[in-house]
Amino acid sequence: PGGQKSVDSLKKHGYVINFINQAFKHYKAIGATSEAIKLLSKTNIENIDFDDLKKKGTVSDKGVVTSQLGSTSEFNEAFIAAIAQHRHWIREKTENVPA
């Protein structure tokens, strides 16, 4: 979803957070841009580098792709590459992620 209003609404729904936690726990690719990166901060995802306003580009870390102000094509390419891997076994133990 785009926009701060959508992200603020989604943060309030436990099933949304659970869905993201499930995807992470099962080593699936996750992507977020702009305000949606803040939604990831409400999950139990740990030890992942997210893009922030200081970096201004696309960050891909263990199958989690984020872009604050980077180019759309750069984000798309990184996210497609993450999806193509199917699972990201490089992630550290995910036992602490409720799902």
C-alpha positions in Angstrom: 0.0 0.0 0.0 1.2 3.5 -0.7 1.1 6.5 1.6 1.4 7.2 5.2 -2.4 6.8 5.9 -2.3 3.2 4.5 0.7 2.3 6.5 -0.7 3.8 9.7 -3.9 1.7 9.2 -2.0 -1.5 8.5 0.2 -1.1 11.6 -3.0 -1.5 13.7 -3.9 -4.9 12.3 -2.3 -7.9 13.9 -2.9 -10.1 10.9 -0.9 -7.8 8.7 2.1 -8.0 11.1 1.6 -11.8 11.4 1.6 -12.1 7.6 4.9 -10.3 7.4 6.4 -12.4 10.2 5.2 -15.6 8.5 6.9 -14.6 5.3 10.1 -13.8 7.1 10.1 -17.0 9.2 9.6 -19.1 6.1 12.5 -17.3 4.4 10.4 -15.6 1.7 11.3 -12.4 0.0 9.9 -9.2 1.5 9.8 -5.8 -0.2 8.9 -2.3 1.1 9.4 1.2 -0.2 9.0 4.7 1.4 6.5 4.8 4.3 6.0 1.0 4.1 9.5 0.5 5.6 8.1 1.8 8.9 5.6 -1.1 8.8 8.5 -3.6 8.9 9.7 -2.0 12.1 6.4 -3.2 13.8 7.3 -6.8 13.0 9.7 -9.2 14.8 12.2 -9.1 12.0 15.7 -8.7 13.4 19.2 -8.3 12.1 18.2 -6.9 8.8 19.5 -3.7 7.3 16.7 -1.4 6.1 17.1 1.6 3.8 16.8 4.9 5.5 16.9 8.5 4.5 20.7 8.6 5.0 21.3 5.9 2.4 18.9 7.0 -0.3 19.0 3.9 -2.3 17.9 0.3 -2.5 19.1 -2.1 0.2 18.8 -5.8 -0.2 19.6 -7.8 3.0 18.9 -11.5 3.2 15.8 -11.3 1.0 14.4 -8.1 2.5 14.5 -5.4 -0.1 13.8 -1.8 0.9 14.1 1.6 -0.8 13.4 4.9 0.8 14.2 7.3 -2.1 16.0 5.0 -4.6 15.0 4.5 -8.1 12.0 2.3 -8.9 13.8 0.2 -11.4 16.7 -0.5 -9.0 14.2 -1.6 -6.4 12.2 -3.7 -8.9 15.4 -5.5 -10.1 16.5 -6.2 -6.5 13.1 -7.5 -5.5 12.7 -9.7 -8.6 16.1 -11.2 -7.8 15.1 -11.8 -4.2 11.8 -13.5 -5.4 13.8 -15.6 -7.9 15.8 -17.2 -5.0 12.5 -18.5 -3.6 13.9 -18.8 0.0 16.6 -17.0 1.8 18.3 -19.6 3.9 21.0 -17.2 4.8 18.8 -15.6 7.5 19.8 -16.2 11.0 17.6 -18.3 13.2 14.0 -17.2 13.1 12.7 -18.9 16.2 12.0 -15.5 17.9 9.6 -14.6 15.1 6.1 -15.5 16.2 4.2 -17.2 13.4 
